């Protein structure tokens, strides 16, 4: 089970966030993908700091809209000790200010 938050920052289309489980707890930043050239390329790059302080890409995110018309982020993380990408969605938190999202596990495909 994964939990976390995502908050839109004042900077140009940038976000700050965190994602956690019993095995990890990571702070990250998410910035626009300046190298996007095709529709399927990610809209955002997700980065975290290494133990030595370097920025390392740990994932990607895509801006999406639900069938009900709600905006959300579809996110994929490559995290230490976990095989394959961790896929989650960041949905608008109805009880918080605009620009605040709650990270939730993706619904299983039916």
URKA-V252409 format. One record per pair of residues at least 4 apart in sequence whose C-alpha atoms are under 7 Angstrom apart, sorted by the first residue. I is the first residue (numbers start at 1). GAP is how many residues later the second one is. D is the distance in Angstrom with one decimal. If there is no record, write none. Layout:
((I & GAP & D) (I & GAP & D))
//
This chain:
((1 & 20 & 6.1) (1 & 104 & 6.9) (2 & 17 & 6.8) (2 & 18 & 5.7) (2 & 19 & 5.0) (2 & 102 & 6.5) (2 & 103 & 6.1) (3 & 16 & 5.7) (3 & 17 & 5.5) (3 & 18 & 6.6) (3 & 100 & 5.5) (3 & 101 & 5.8) (4 & 14 & 5.2) (4 & 15 & 4.3) (4 & 16 & 6.0) (4 & 98 & 6.1) (4 & 99 & 4.8) (5 & 12 & 5.3) (5 & 13 & 5.5) (5 & 14 & 6.8) (5 & 96 & 5.7) (5 & 97 & 4.7) (5 & 98 & 5.3) (6 & 9 & 6.5) (6 & 10 & 5.8) (6 & 11 & 4.2) (6 & 12 & 6.7) (6 & 84 & 7.0) (6 & 94 & 6.0) (6 & 95 & 4.9) (6 & 96 & 6.3) (7 & 8 & 5.4) (7 & 9 & 5.4) (7 & 10 & 6.1) (7 & 92 & 5.8) (7 & 93 & 4.7) (7 & 94 & 6.2) (8 & 6 & 6.1) (8 & 7 & 4.4) (8 & 8 & 6.6) (8 & 91 & 5.0) (8 & 92 & 6.5) (9 & 5 & 5.5) (9 & 6 & 5.2) (9 & 7 & 6.7) (13 & 18 & 6.5) (13 & 19 & 6.3) (14 & 16 & 5.7) (14 & 17 & 4.6) (14 & 18 & 6.7) (15 & 14 & 5.7) (15 & 15 & 5.0) (15 & 16 & 6.5) (16 & 12 & 6.0) (16 & 13 & 4.5) (16 & 14 & 6.2) (17 & 10 & 5.8) (17 & 11 & 5.3) (17 & 12 & 6.1) (18 & 8 & 5.5) (18 & 9 & 4.3) (18 & 10 & 5.8) (19 & 6 & 5.9) (19 & 7 & 5.5) (19 & 8 & 6.7) (20 & 4 & 5.5) (20 & 5 & 4.2) (20 & 6 & 6.3) (21 & 4 & 6.4) (27 & 21 & 6.4) (28 & 18 & 6.7) (28 & 19 & 5.5) (28 & 20 & 4.5) (29 & 17 & 5.8) (29 & 18 & 5.4) (29 & 19 & 6.4) (30 & 14 & 6.2) (30 & 15 & 5.6) (30 & 16 & 4.5) (30 & 17 & 6.3) (31 & 13 & 5.4) (31 & 14 & 5.5) (31 & 15 & 6.7) (32 & 11 & 6.0) (32 & 12 & 4.4) (32 & 13 & 6.3) (33 & 9 & 6.8) (33 & 10 & 5.4) (33 & 11 & 4.6) (33 & 12 & 5.5) (36 & 5 & 5.6) (36 & 6 & 6.8) (36 & 7 & 6.8) (37 & 4 & 6.9) (42 & 18 & 5.9) (42 & 19 & 5.6) (42 & 20 & 5.2) (43 & 18 & 6.0) (43 & 19 & 4.9) (43 & 20 & 6.4) (44 & 16 & 5.7) (44 & 17 & 5.0) (44 & 18 & 6.4) (45 & 12 & 7.0) (45 & 14 & 6.3) (45 & 15 & 4.8) (45 & 16 & 6.5) (46 & 11 & 5.8) (46 & 12 & 5.7) (46 & 13 & 4.8) (46 & 14 & 5.3) (47 & 8 & 6.0) (47 & 9 & 5.3) (47 & 10 & 4.3) (47 & 11 & 5.4) (47 & 12 & 6.9) (48 & 7 & 5.5) (48 & 8 & 5.5) (48 & 9 & 6.6) (48 & 10 & 6.6) (49 & 4 & 5.2) (49 & 5 & 5.2) (49 & 6 & 4.5) (49 & 7 & 6.0) (50 & 4 & 5.1) (50 & 5 & 6.3) (50 & 6 & 6.4) (58 & 19 & 5.7) (58 & 20 & 5.2) (58 & 21 & 6.8) (59 & 17 & 5.4) (59 & 18 & 4.2) (59 & 19 & 5.7) (60 & 15 & 5.9) (60 & 16 & 5.5) (60 & 17 & 6.7) (61 & 12 & 6.3) (61 & 13 & 5.5) (61 & 14 & 4.3) (61 & 15 & 6.3) (62 & 11 & 5.6) (62 & 12 & 5.2) (62 & 13 & 6.5) (63 & 9 & 6.2) (63 & 10 & 4.7) (63 & 11 & 6.5) (64 & 7 & 5.8) (64 & 8 & 5.4) (64 & 9 & 5.8) (64 & 10 & 6.7) (65 & 4 & 5.7) (65 & 5 & 5.4) (65 & 6 & 4.4) (65 & 7 & 6.0) (66 & 4 & 5.1) (66 & 5 & 6.4) (72 & 17 & 6.8) (72 & 18 & 5.6) (72 & 19 & 4.8) (72 & 20 & 6.6) (73 & 16 & 5.5) (73 & 17 & 5.0) (73 & 18 & 6.7) (74 & 14 & 6.3) (74 & 15 & 4.6) (74 & 16 & 6.5) (75 & 12 & 5.7) (75 & 13 & 5.3) (75 & 14 & 5.8) (76 & 9 & 5.8) (76 & 10 & 5.5) (76 & 11 & 4.5) (76 & 12 & 6.5) (77 & 8 & 5.3) (77 & 9 & 5.0) (77 & 10 & 6.5) (78 & 6 & 6.8) (78 & 7 & 4.9) (78 & 8 & 6.4) (87 & 18 & 6.8) (87 & 19 & 6.3) (88 & 15 & 6.6) (88 & 16 & 5.7) (88 & 17 & 4.5) (88 & 18 & 4.8) (89 & 14 & 5.7) (89 & 15 & 5.5) (89 & 16 & 6.2) (89 & 17 & 5.7) (90 & 11 & 5.5) (90 & 12 & 5.3) (90 & 13 & 4.3) (90 & 14 & 6.2) (91 & 10 & 5.1) (91 & 11 & 5.4) (91 & 12 & 6.5) (92 & 8 & 6.0) (92 & 9 & 4.3) (92 & 10 & 6.3) (93 & 7 & 5.9) (93 & 8 & 5.0) (93 & 9 & 5.7) (96 & 4 & 6.3))
//
